[in-house]
């Protein structure tokens, strides 16, 4: 029908298709194991969610279904919901129909097909503000199918790569230097015929297969884009999807929120922030590492979704993996490790030039607030990424590297900065990748901590 419409044919009736749904019903609060962090419903009642893209989420859905059956000994009902599938979300990756339509024909689409409805894809479930109407099922997952589809399309736009390439462990950075190093390591991995990664994917879905592996159908469609997207992503792909995706989010909390809003629908096992920061203590040296165990949120982009009174706790499994990774890569341990790494509070601000704010005759200053919070480092993204990890139940962690000390006269100047970046980026990136190696060995149920779950939590991970 859609192709006929694009070809200019008249369609006599409205065309509609609806998402499938999955539903479970329980009559008891009992569950198999109180140590579980997901895979069970909160109590008696009916629980339901819409589903999308079984080609992408088949393994994830199957795991959630198995856990529900095992933990509640209930049947799973599958059917067709009343939630329409927007026509744009039904298109294949390489289908672009609107460019060939006139303005009048595009307007006519609203009469013939369902278009995306933002009212069907808000984050009320994740934010803990969703209240089912009387007789309405409780949610079974954090995201409805339209919300998932919306983010999948946004990921293509922002990162220049298809969602299929994203892996279960994600590194974020705010500097291209890290991406340059990741690209180099990615191509080195592809040259190793015995390596653990099958492919390296770059923006434009440009796929490089590991030496000795034949190209797969669709690889030929990838091409480097004429210009990089806003937040380019790169992927070291493993057959079990437990590889590494790395995204250059650029500068600022708005970008950090945007990309994590969308990657969250892929339900990764962890995301980590690797970036540079301002050291706030005189005892720190340029190149020292900061392992965040708390956050001061002056980024403001999540204030409406996650109130400032909500604490963002450190996650033991991630903290231990990052600390061990620093020790493994630097070959330092115990007391000596304190020479190059400090654990403490990281402050994130949305004002890059906070140093220029007036400091006389004002009730408070950033410097005073950072001191009162015991912050040891300052950046613009880490608190946002951690807070969105908490909000979306995605394990998170932050390891930053001190690149300047503005409170102590060591400001970031071009010559010094370029030399510093070349000296430290390789080691920092290898620490992040080593941390993922360690996290990969954790059980998923252990990594997805119970600390991230609310009172009446959804069953899906």
Secondary structure, DSSP 8 states (H G I E B T S, - for coil): -HHHHHTT---SS----EEEEEEEEES-S--S-TT-SSSS-SSSEEEEEEE--HHHHHHHHHHHHHHHHHHH----EEEEEEEE--GGGGS-TT---GGGS-HHHHHHHHHHS----GGGS-SHHHHT-----TT--EESSSS-HHHHHHHHHHHHHHHSS-GGG--SEEEEES-HHHHHHHHHHHHHHHT-TT-S--EEEETTTEEEE-TT----TTGGG----SS--TT-EEEEE-TTS-SEEEEE--SSHHHHHHHHHHHGGG--SEEEEEEEEEE-STT--TT-EEEEEEEEEE--TTTTTS-TTS-----HHHHHHHHHHHHHHHT--HHHHTTTEEEEEEEEES-TTGGGS--SS-S--HHHHHHHTTEEEEESSHHHHHHHHHHTT--EEEEEEEEEBGGGTB---HHHHHHHHHHHHHHHHHHHHHHHHHHHTS-HHHHS-GGG--TT--S--
